[in-house]
Amino acid sequence: MAASRLVVLVSGSGTNLQALLDAIAADPEGYGAEIVAVGADRPGIAGLERAERAGIPTFVCAVKDHASREEWDAALAAATAQYEPDLVVSAGFMKIVGKEFLAAFGGRFVNTHPALLPAFPGAHGVRDALAYGVRVTGCTVHFVDDGVDTGPIIAQGVVEVRDEDDEAALHERIKEVERTLLVDVVGRLARNGYRIEGRKVTIQ
């Protein structure tokens, strides 16, 4: 069976991207997916450098280079579509996509979030969980829909909150679990296929 084609979107250091690259390199036949391109919302970031070192094509689609957010969204969708991905993976991509991107890739766009959704959505999931006083938090891998962190949940990983935790320490432990979970989920989606029924995701 042909490997699933992945386009990975990044905004920063690309540690989740690196985890995917490492997993594919360790078992190129067995993992079931290949990264065909890496896109970013700004140039000059470490995530793009990781892709270039791995010999993977890259593209940049910056909001400031377009007259409106809608034009940016259409350009991002077009740039991504050129690589004919089976799945698009947000690996720390810090922009909310719009209607055109979701029309093209809805049900195929995977994201991670550093909290146990539906609790603590949005940009400050770690900080909000700490402030609320929860004893466990974690990370969620989900499909993206037109809400903020509201798409169907694929998998979750749990992280205990320690008394001495500040936001940075807790986030670091969440990121370790998140990387492992993302690699596992993307591989399973690619190898086995899946279906989405309402809010329920079933990996075949």
N, C-alpha and C positions, 0 to 999 in steps of 0.2 A: 504493500500500500504506500502511495506517495506521502511524503511528509507534509503536514499542514504548514501553510505559509503564514508566517507571523510578521506583522509590522508593529514595532515597539515604539511608543511615544515617550519622550523624556523631557525633563525641564532642568535637571541638575546633575548630580554626581553619577547617576546611573548605576547604583549598587544593585538594584533589582534587575536591570538589564544584564549586569555582569553575572548575576546568579543564573539567569537563563542561558547566557553564553556558555558558562562553565558546565551546566547540566547537559547541554547539547553536545559540547565538545567531548564530554566524558562518555557519552553513549549516542553517537549520531544516528545510528539505525534504530535503537530501542526507544529513544525519547519521543520520536514521532512528529517532531516539528523542526522547522528551520526558520531562522530570522532572515527575511529577505530585504528588509530596510529598517532604518531607525530615523524617526522624525523628531524634531524639537521645535519649541516655540521661541527659541533665541539661539544665536550662534555662540561659539566659543565656550561651550560647557563641556565638562568632563565626560558626560554621557555620550556625546558625539565622538569624542576622542576614543572612547572604548570601542565604539562601533568601527571607526576607521582603522584602529589597530587590528581588529578582527576581519578586516576586508569587506565590511558590510556597507552597502550604499546608504547615504544619509541625505536628508533634506531638512530645510529650515522654513518654517512658516510663522512669521512673527506678526502679532496683531498690529503693531505700529506701521507695518508696511501695507496695510489695507485701509480703505476709506471707512469701513464699518466693520462691526463684529460679524455681521452676516456675510460680508465678502470674505473675511478671514476664514470663517467656518467653511464656506464653499471651497476656498482654495486649499484648506487642510484636507477636506474630503477628496478633492481631485488629486492632490499629491499622494495621498494614501492609496487611492484606488489604482493608481498607475502600477502598483506592485501586486495587485490582485490577491490581497490577503484573505485567508480563511478566518483568521482571528486578528483583532487589533488589541494590543496590550498596553494599557497605561501604566508605565513603570515610573511613578512619581511625576506624571504630567500634570502641571498645576493650572491648567486652563479648563474651563467648562465648555464642552462642545455644544453646538447648536443643532437646529432642526435638520439641516442638510447632511451633516455628518451622521446623525442618528438615522436618517432615512437610508443612508448607504450601508451603515454598519451596525444598526440596532440589532441586538441579539447576538452580536459577534464581538462586542467591545468590552473587554475585561478590565476592571479597575481594582485597586486595593484601597482600604481605608483603615486607619489606625485606631479602631474602636469596634465594639461588637454591635453593629447595626441591628435594629434601627436606633439604638441609643447613640447619642453624641455624633450626629452627622456634622458636616461642614469642615471648615479649615482648621479648627482647634479641637479635634476629637480627644487628643491626649490630655490637654489642659482642662477641658470640660469634665472629663471623667475623674481626674484628680480632684478638681474643685467640688464635685458632687459627693466625693467620699466613697466611691465604689471600692470593693475589695478585690474584684477581678475585672479586667478589661481584656483587650486583645486586638485582633485584626480581622477584617472581613475581605474576602474576595467576592466581587459581585459583578453582574452585568450592568452597564450604564444605561439609564433611561433619561427622560427629560427632566427629572428632578435632581436635587442635590443629595447624592448618596442614597437614593431610594430604589435602585434597580434590584432585580431578583438576586438573592444571595446564593452563591455557589458553595462556599466553604468558610469556616471560621476557625481561628486559633485563639486559645485562652492564655492570658498572661496575668499572673498574680500581682497585685499592687502591694508593695512593701511600705512599711511605715516611714522609711527614710527616703522614699522616692521623691525626686523633683521631676519636672516635666521632661528634662533632657535624659535623665537616667531611665525613666519609664519608657520613653519613646525609643531609646536604643534597644531595649529588650524586646519591645514590640516589633521593631524593624527586623530583628533576627528571625523571629517567628514568621513574620510577613514574607520574607524572602523565601524561606523553605516552603511555605504554603503556596505561594504564587507559582513556584517551579513545579510543585506537585500537581496543582490544579490545571495549569496550562498543558502540561504533559498528558494528563488524563483526558482533558477535553479534546486534545489533538488526536490521541490514539483511539479513543473509544467513541467519540461523538457524544451528543447530548441533546436533550429536548427541554424546552421551556414551556410550562403549562401554568399560566397565570403567574404566581409568584414563586412557583416551585421549579427548581432546576434539577433534572435527573441526568447524571452521567451514565451512559449506556453500559 
